[in-house]
């Protein structure tokens, strides 16, 4: 009886730990949308969904795209599904929308889904969530962002950044590091100063940790050729 109780306690404790899978996990929110929960995406949001996101994630060996369950009555997760559609179509993937968000959502759904997929595949996973519920997503996955230590007080929490800025990507790899990066969509997010060199450095970091298959030199050359028309990760900080 004591052994059973101990195993049960350990099982409960294990679910409280940060999501632990060998797959590379990418987390983003929906692209820019109109105010007051009006349907669809803004023109900038549509540009991000149709052009930027496919160019950023198209070559990252995605095997699963997870999007929160759309609710036509409340418009919750509709923008997230619209954001996912062009990328999913280009990759021939059908997004998994079985996990909902909000007060009545199953808090274990997303974690269980990712762990189950990880038992069958080592391909990368992209989660696209409703921007108003990104903090709940991180909580349900037991992912805690480190506090901003760059010495700049913006008056905003890091979790709030995920809801406010549609370009932010959280990357969690098998080594359990968390990188916060920008999609750096040309014409949308602007070209950050020195981002060409920084993006090459990030590509090298990803290559070292086996997150991308191609060496950094080829990336640097391709980025140099396409820096006016394509996107590249620009890191904001490493967790």
C-alpha positions in Angstrom: 0.0 0.0 0.0 2.8 2.4 0.9 4.6 1.6 -2.4 1.4 2.3 -4.4 1.0 5.6 -2.5 4.6 6.5 -3.2 4.2 5.8 -6.9 1.0 7.8 -7.0 2.8 10.8 -5.3 5.7 10.6 -7.7 3.3 10.5 -10.6 1.6 13.7 -9.4 5.0 15.3 -8.8 6.2 14.4 -12.3 3.2 16.1 -13.9 4.2 19.3 -12.1 7.6 19.4 -13.8 8.4 21.4 -16.9 7.3 19.6 -20.1 10.1 17.1 -20.8 10.3 15.8 -24.4 13.1 15.3 -26.8 11.4 17.1 -29.6 12.2 20.7 -30.3 9.2 22.8 -29.2 8.2 26.2 -30.7 5.6 28.4 -29.2 4.0 31.4 -30.9 0.7 33.3 -30.6 -1.7 34.2 -33.3 -0.6 36.8 -35.8 -1.9 40.4 -35.5 -5.7 40.6 -35.2 -8.3 43.4 -35.0 -9.3 44.9 -31.7 -12.4 43.9 -29.7 -12.1 40.2 -30.8 -13.3 41.0 -34.3 -12.9 38.0 -36.6 -9.9 37.4 -38.8 -6.4 38.9 -38.9 -5.3 42.4 -39.8 -3.5 43.0 -43.2 -0.2 42.8 -41.3 -1.4 39.6 -39.6 -2.4 38.0 -42.9 1.0 38.9 -44.3 2.7 37.3 -41.3 0.6 34.1 -41.6 0.9 33.7 -45.4 4.5 34.8 -46.0 6.6 35.1 -42.9 5.6 32.1 -40.8 5.9 29.6 -43.6 9.4 31.0 -44.5 10.4 30.8 -40.8 9.1 27.4 -39.9 8.9 25.6 -43.3 12.4 24.0 -43.1 12.4 23.2 -39.4 11.2 19.6 -39.7 7.8 20.1 -38.2 5.8 17.0 -37.7 3.0 18.4 -35.5 1.2 21.7 -35.4 -1.0 22.2 -32.4 -3.6 25.0 -32.3 -6.2 25.7 -29.6 -9.8 24.7 -30.3 -11.6 27.4 -32.3 -14.9 28.8 -30.8 -17.1 30.5 -33.4 -19.3 32.1 -30.8 -16.6 33.8 -28.8 -13.9 34.0 -31.6 -11.4 32.4 -29.2 -8.6 30.7 -31.1 -10.1 31.6 -34.5 -7.1 34.0 -35.3 -4.7 31.2 -34.1 -6.2 28.8 -36.5 -6.1 31.3 -39.3 -2.5 31.9 -38.5 -1.7 28.2 -38.7 -3.6 27.5 -41.9 -1.0 28.6 -44.6 1.9 26.9 -42.9 -0.1 23.7 -42.4 -1.2 23.6 -46.0 2.4 24.2 -47.3 3.6 21.3 -45.1 0.7 19.0 -45.8 -0.1 18.8 -42.1 -3.5 18.9 -40.4 -3.3 21.0 -37.1 -4.4 19.2 -34.0 -7.1 21.4 -32.4 -8.2 19.0 -29.6 -7.0 21.1 -26.7 -9.1 24.1 -25.8 -8.2 27.2 -23.7 -10.1 29.3 -21.2 -11.6 28.6 -17.8 -13.2 25.3 -18.6 -10.2 23.9 -20.5 -8.4 20.7 -19.5 -5.1 21.9 -18.1 -3.4 18.6 -18.8 -4.6 18.3 -22.4 -1.7 20.1 -24.1 1.0 18.4 -22.0 -0.5 15.0 -22.5 -0.7 15.6 -26.3 2.9 16.6 -26.6 4.2 13.8 -24.5 2.1 11.2 -26.5 3.4 12.6 -29.8 7.0 12.5 -28.5 6.7 8.7 -27.9 6.1 8.3 -31.7 8.2 10.9 -33.4 11.3 13.1 -32.8 10.1 15.7 -35.3 9.7 19.3 -34.1 6.4 20.6 -32.7 4.8 24.1 -33.3 2.2 25.3 -30.9 0.1 28.3 -32.0 -2.1 29.7 -29.2 -4.6 32.5 -28.6 -2.6 35.5 -27.6 -4.9 36.3 -24.7 -4.2 32.9 -23.2 -0.4 32.5 -23.7 0.2 32.8 -19.9 -2.2 29.9 -19.3 -0.4 27.8 -22.0 3.0 28.4 -20.3 1.4 27.5 -16.9 -0.2 24.3 -18.3 3.2 23.3 -19.7 4.9 24.3 -16.5 7.3 26.6 -18.5 8.5 29.5 -16.5 10.3 32.4 -18.2 13.3 33.8 -16.5 13.0 37.4 -15.4 14.3 40.1 -17.6 17.9 40.6 -16.6 19.0 43.1 -19.2 18.8 46.0 -16.9 15.9 47.6 -18.8 12.7 48.1 -16.9 9.9 48.1 -19.5 7.1 47.8 -17.0 5.9 44.6 -18.8 6.1 41.0 -17.8 7.8 38.6 -20.3 4.6 36.7 -20.5 2.8 39.9 -21.6 5.3 40.2 -24.4 4.0 37.0 -25.9 0.5 38.4 -25.9 1.5 41.8 -27.3 4.1 41.0 -29.9 3.1 38.5 -32.6 6.7 38.1 -33.8 8.0 36.4 -30.6 9.0 32.7 -30.7 9.8 30.6 -27.6 12.1 27.7 -28.5 12.6 24.9 -26.1 15.0 22.2 -27.1 15.9 18.8 -25.8 18.7 20.4 -23.7 15.9 22.3 -21.9 17.2 25.7 -22.8 14.5 28.2 -23.7 15.3 30.8 -26.3 13.2 33.9 -26.9 13.5 35.0 -30.5 11.9 37.3 -33.1 10.6 36.0 -36.5 12.2 39.1 -37.9 9.7 39.3 -40.8 11.0 41.6 -43.5 8.6 44.6 -43.9 6.7 43.7 -40.8 9.2 43.5 -37.9 12.0 45.5 -39.4 15.6 44.6 -39.6 17.2 44.8 -36.2 20.7 46.4 -36.1 23.3 43.7 -36.6 20.6 41.0 -36.9 22.4 39.5 -40.0 25.4 38.5 -37.8 23.2 37.7 -34.8 21.0 35.4 -36.8 24.0 33.5 -38.1 25.1 33.1 -34.5 21.7 31.8 -33.5 21.8 29.4 -36.5 25.2 28.1 -35.2 23.7 27.7 -31.7 20.8 25.7 -33.1 23.1 23.6 -35.2 25.3 22.8 -32.3 22.3 21.6 -30.3 21.1 19.6 -33.3 17.9 21.7 -33.8 18.6 22.3 -37.5 20.3 20.0 -40.0 22.2 22.5 -42.1 25.5 24.0 -41.1 25.7 27.7 -40.3 27.8 28.6 -43.3 25.1 27.7 -45.8 22.6 29.5 -43.7 24.8 32.6 -43.7 25.1 32.5 -47.5 21.4 32.0 -48.1 20.5 34.7 -45.5 22.9 37.1 -47.2 21.3 36.5 -50.6 17.7 36.8 -49.2 18.0 39.2 -46.4 15.7 41.7 -48.2 12.9 39.2 -48.8 13.0 36.5 -46.2 13.0 36.0 -42.4 15.5 34.8 -39.9 15.4 34.3 -36.1 16.8 37.2 -34.1 17.3 36.2 -30.5 16.0 38.4 -27.7 17.4 36.4 -24.8 18.3 32.9 -23.7 16.5 31.4 -20.7 
